[in-house]
Amino acid sequence: MPYPEGYRDWHHVKSMVINPGHPLYEAFGGIHHLYANKKALEGYRKGRFPDGAVIVFDLLEAKNADNAITEGPRKVVGVMHKDSKKFAKTGGWGFEGFKGDSKTERAVGNKAEAACYACHTAQKDKDYVFSQLRP
């Protein structure tokens, strides 16, 4: 799966902060910004994502200072890419993570089924996607 060039120009779906105490803090603590390409945006609106949909979550460290939370260094760029034939074993979605600011160093690789899909199966009724468009 290629690095999602230009994803920050895509539709911004939402942002969130995962703080200490959250069950996913160790793996995903920090500031998340979610982006969707045009096909993914269509999927959010219809409830089913077409092949070619790409969702990106940009995870950055959260810095607390002076009563404000600001972005720190990037931890990972997570990618979900819909291709129902190529990724049939994982609900039609391919999963990858690119470490830090690297466009080549992968964090998921051949561990997608256990590292990503296993958690996303809880969202099967939503086409394996946790996020929703912000109204």
C-alpha positions as a Markdown table, in Angstrom:
| # | Residue | x | y | z |
|---|---|---|---|---|
| 1 | Met | 0.0 | 0.0 | 0.0 |
| 2 | Pro | 1.5 | 3.4 | -1.0 |
| 3 | Tyr | 1.9 | 6.3 | 1.3 |
| 4 | Pro | -1.1 | 8.6 | 0.9 |
| 5 | Glu | 0.5 | 11.6 | -0.7 |
| 6 | Gly | -1.4 | 14.9 | -0.2 |
| 7 | Tyr | -3.9 | 13.5 | 2.4 |
| 8 | Arg | -3.9 | 16.7 | 4.4 |
| 9 | Asp | -5.7 | 18.3 | 1.4 |
| 10 | Trp | -8.5 | 15.7 | 1.6 |
| 11 | His | -11.7 | 16.2 | 3.6 |
| 12 | His | -11.1 | 16.5 | 7.3 |
| 13 | Val | -13.4 | 14.0 | 9.0 |
| 14 | Lys | -12.7 | 14.8 | 12.6 |
| 15 | Ser | -10.0 | 15.2 | 15.3 |
| 16 | Met | -9.8 | 13.7 | 18.7 |
| 17 | Val | -7.3 | 13.3 | 21.6 |
| 18 | Ile | -6.7 | 10.0 | 23.4 |
| 19 | Asn | -5.5 | 10.8 | 26.9 |
| 20 | Pro | -3.8 | 8.6 | 29.6 |
| 21 | Gly | -6.5 | 6.3 | 31.1 |
| 22 | His | -8.0 | 5.4 | 27.8 |
| 23 | Pro | -7.7 | 1.6 | 27.0 |
| 24 | Leu | -5.9 | 2.4 | 23.7 |
| 25 | Tyr | -3.5 | 5.1 | 25.1 |
| 26 | Glu | -0.4 | 2.9 | 25.0 |
| 27 | Ala | -0.8 | 2.3 | 21.2 |
| 28 | Phe | -2.7 | 5.4 | 20.1 |
| 29 | Gly | -2.3 | 8.1 | 22.7 |
| 30 | Gly | -2.1 | 11.6 | 21.3 |
| 31 | Ile | -3.9 | 13.8 | 18.8 |
| 32 | His | -5.7 | 12.1 | 15.8 |
| 33 | His | -6.7 | 13.9 | 12.7 |
| 34 | Leu | -8.8 | 11.8 | 10.3 |
| 35 | Tyr | -8.9 | 12.5 | 6.5 |
| 36 | Ala | -10.9 | 11.0 | 3.7 |
| 37 | Asn | -10.4 | 11.0 | 0.0 |
| 38 | Lys | -13.4 | 11.6 | -2.3 |
| 39 | Lys | -14.5 | 7.9 | -2.4 |
| 40 | Ala | -14.2 | 7.6 | 1.4 |
| 41 | Leu | -16.3 | 10.7 | 1.8 |
| 42 | Glu | -18.9 | 9.0 | -0.4 |
| 43 | Gly | -18.7 | 6.0 | 1.9 |
| 44 | Tyr | -19.2 | 8.0 | 5.1 |
| 45 | Arg | -22.3 | 9.6 | 3.6 |
| 46 | Lys | -23.8 | 6.3 | 2.2 |
| 47 | Gly | -22.7 | 3.9 | 5.0 |
| 48 | Arg | -20.7 | 1.6 | 2.7 |
| 49 | Phe | -17.3 | 2.4 | 1.3 |
| 50 | Pro | -16.6 | 1.8 | -2.4 |
| 51 | Asp | -13.3 | 0.3 | -3.6 |
| 52 | Gly | -10.7 | 3.1 | -3.8 |
| 53 | Ala | -11.8 | 4.7 | -0.6 |
| 54 | Val | -8.8 | 5.8 | 1.6 |
| 55 | Ile | -9.1 | 6.9 | 5.2 |
| 56 | Val | -6.0 | 8.3 | 7.0 |
| 57 | Phe | -5.5 | 8.9 | 10.6 |
| 58 | Asp | -2.6 | 11.2 | 11.4 |
| 59 | Leu | -1.4 | 10.5 | 14.9 |
| 60 | Leu | 0.7 | 13.1 | 16.7 |
| 61 | Glu | 2.0 | 13.4 | 20.2 |
| 62 | Ala | -0.1 | 15.6 | 22.4 |
| 63 | Lys | 1.8 | 18.3 | 24.2 |
| 64 | Asn | 0.3 | 20.0 | 27.3 |
| 65 | Ala | 1.6 | 23.4 | 28.2 |
| 66 | Asp | 0.1 | 26.7 | 29.3 |
| 67 | Asn | -3.4 | 25.2 | 29.5 |
| 68 | Ala | -3.3 | 24.2 | 25.9 |
| 69 | Ile | -2.9 | 21.0 | 24.0 |
| 70 | Thr | -0.7 | 21.3 | 20.9 |
| 71 | Glu | 0.7 | 18.9 | 18.3 |
| 72 | Gly | 4.1 | 17.3 | 19.0 |
| 73 | Pro | 6.0 | 15.1 | 16.7 |
| 74 | Arg | 4.2 | 12.7 | 14.4 |
| 75 | Lys | 3.9 | 9.1 | 15.7 |
| 76 | Val | 2.3 | 7.4 | 12.8 |
| 77 | Val | 0.2 | 7.9 | 9.6 |
| 78 | Gly | -2.4 | 5.1 | 9.6 |
| 79 | Val | -4.1 | 4.2 | 6.4 |
| 80 | Met | -7.2 | 2.1 | 5.5 |
| 81 | His | -7.6 | 1.4 | 1.8 |
| 82 | Lys | -10.7 | -0.3 | 0.4 |
| 83 | Asp | -10.2 | -2.9 | -2.2 |
| 84 | Ser | -12.7 | -5.7 | -1.7 |
| 85 | Lys | -10.9 | -8.2 | -3.9 |
| 86 | Lys | -7.3 | -7.6 | -2.8 |
| 87 | Phe | -8.2 | -7.4 | 0.9 |
| 88 | Ala | -11.1 | -9.8 | 1.1 |
| 89 | Lys | -9.6 | -11.6 | 4.1 |
| 90 | Thr | -9.8 | -8.3 | 6.1 |
| 91 | Gly | -13.3 | -7.1 | 5.3 |
| 92 | Gly | -12.2 | -5.5 | 2.0 |
| 93 | Trp | -9.8 | -3.1 | 3.8 |
| 94 | Gly | -6.0 | -3.0 | 3.7 |
| 95 | Phe | -4.3 | -1.5 | 6.7 |
| 96 | Glu | -0.9 | 0.1 | 7.0 |
| 97 | Gly | 0.9 | 2.5 | 9.3 |
| 98 | Phe | 3.9 | 4.7 | 8.3 |
| 99 | Lys | 6.2 | 5.4 | 11.3 |
| 100 | Gly | 6.8 | 9.1 | 12.2 |
| 101 | Asp | 7.4 | 11.2 | 9.2 |
| 102 | Ser | 8.7 | 8.3 | 7.1 |
| 103 | Lys | 6.9 | 7.6 | 3.8 |
| 104 | Thr | 8.6 | 4.2 | 3.6 |
| 105 | Glu | 9.1 | 2.7 | 7.1 |
| 106 | Arg | 6.0 | 0.5 | 7.8 |
| 107 | Ala | 4.5 | -0.2 | 11.2 |
| 108 | Val | 2.0 | -2.9 | 10.2 |
| 109 | Gly | 3.2 | -4.8 | 7.2 |
| 110 | Asn | 2.0 | -8.4 | 7.2 |
| 111 | Lys | 0.5 | -8.0 | 10.7 |
| 112 | Ala | -2.7 | -6.2 | 9.5 |
| 113 | Glu | -5.1 | -9.0 | 10.4 |
| 114 | Ala | -4.0 | -9.2 | 14.0 |
| 115 | Ala | -2.9 | -5.6 | 14.5 |
| 116 | Cys | -5.8 | -3.8 | 12.9 |
| 117 | Tyr | -8.6 | -5.9 | 11.5 |
| 118 | Ala | -9.1 | -7.8 | 14.7 |
| 119 | Cys | -10.2 | -4.6 | 16.4 |
| 120 | His | -12.1 | -3.2 | 13.4 |
| 121 | Thr | -14.4 | -6.4 | 13.3 |
| 122 | Ala | -16.4 | -4.8 | 16.1 |
| 123 | Gln | -17.5 | -2.2 | 13.5 |
| 124 | Lys | -18.6 | -4.8 | 10.8 |
| 125 | Asp | -22.0 | -3.2 | 10.6 |
| 126 | Lys | -20.4 | 0.2 | 9.7 |
| 127 | Asp | -18.1 | -1.4 | 7.0 |
| 128 | Tyr | -15.3 | -1.8 | 9.6 |
| 129 | Val | -14.9 | 2.0 | 10.2 |
| 130 | Phe | -15.0 | 3.5 | 13.6 |
| 131 | Ser | -15.2 | 7.2 | 12.7 |
| 132 | Gln | -18.2 | 9.1 | 11.5 |
| 133 | Leu | -18.5 | 12.4 | 9.7 |
| 134 | Arg | -18.9 | 15.3 | 12.1 |
| 135 | Pro | -22.3 | 17.0 | 11.5 |
